[in-house]
Amino acid sequence: MVYLGLAVWGAIHPMSWFVRWFLENGIDLADLIDAWHVNAATSGLVWDLTISAIALTVWILAEVAVRRNWAALWAIPATFCIGVSCGLPLYLWFRSRPID
């Protein structure tokens, strides 16, 4: 249940910052992406999270192919639509459950 709690926290906490940004700047994805690359530090974080998301996706696909834990595939859209902070603990929650 700790993993599931972390997945919920990983969805809500970062999303609160995105909602705040959208309220201040409007819903413009191009501006949001520009904000992600405002300096070298933020660009580094974007690439760090992008590479982590890709690595997590490869891991999920490899394990699902072996374990046939199809429900764990939900962690992939959670990773790319919400973030690694949600997708990783969500996958670990699916992974820690017994397979039917």
C-alpha positions in Angstrom: 0.0 0.0 0.0 3.0 2.3 0.4 3.7 2.1 -3.3 0.1 3.0 -4.1 0.2 5.9 -1.6 3.4 7.2 -3.3 1.8 6.9 -6.7 -1.2 9.0 -5.6 1.2 11.5 -4.0 3.3 11.4 -7.2 0.2 12.3 -9.2 -1.3 15.0 -6.9 1.8 17.0 -5.7 3.4 17.6 -9.1 0.1 18.2 -10.7 -0.7 21.0 -8.2 2.3 22.9 -9.5 1.2 22.4 -13.1 -2.3 23.6 -12.3 -0.8 26.7 -10.6 1.3 27.4 -13.6 -1.7 27.0 -16.0 -3.7 29.4 -13.8 -1.0 32.0 -14.0 0.0 31.5 -17.6 -3.0 30.0 -19.4 -3.2 26.6 -21.0 -0.5 26.8 -23.6 1.6 23.7 -23.9 4.2 25.5 -26.1 4.8 28.0 -23.3 5.0 25.2 -20.7 7.7 23.4 -22.8 9.6 26.7 -23.2 9.4 27.1 -19.4 10.9 23.6 -19.0 14.0 24.8 -21.0 14.4 28.2 -19.4 18.0 27.4 -18.3 20.5 24.5 -18.3 19.3 23.2 -14.9 15.7 22.8 -15.9 16.7 21.3 -19.3 18.9 18.8 -17.4 15.9 17.8 -15.2 13.6 17.4 -18.3 16.2 15.1 -19.9 16.7 13.2 -16.7 13.0 12.6 -16.3 12.6 11.8 -20.0 15.4 9.2 -19.9 14.0 7.7 -16.7 10.5 7.5 -18.2 11.9 5.6 -21.2 14.0 3.3 -19.0 10.9 2.6 -16.9 8.8 1.8 -20.0 11.4 -0.6 -21.3 11.5 -2.3 -17.9 7.7 -2.5 -17.7 7.4 -4.0 -21.2 10.2 -6.5 -20.5 8.6 -7.7 -17.3 5.1 -7.8 -18.6 6.3 -10.0 -21.5 7.6 -12.5 -19.0 5.1 -12.2 -16.1 2.0 -11.5 -18.2 0.9 -9.0 -15.6 -1.1 -7.0 -18.1 -2.6 -4.6 -15.6 1.0 -3.2 -14.9 0.8 -1.6 -18.4 -1.3 1.1 -16.8 2.0 2.5 -15.4 3.1 3.5 -18.9 0.4 6.1 -19.6 0.7 7.2 -15.9 4.4 7.8 -16.5 4.0 9.9 -19.7 0.7 11.7 -18.8 1.5 12.4 -15.2 5.1 11.7 -14.5 7.8 9.2 -13.3 6.8 10.2 -9.7 3.5 8.5 -10.3 4.4 5.8 -12.9 7.2 4.2 -11.0 5.5 3.6 -7.7 2.3 2.6 -9.5 4.3 0.0 -11.4 6.0 -1.2 -8.2 2.5 -1.6 -6.7 1.4 -3.7 -9.6 4.6 -5.7 -9.5 4.3 -6.4 -5.7 0.8 -7.8 -6.1 0.3 -11.6 -6.7 -0.4 -12.4 -10.4 -3.8 -14.0 -11.0 
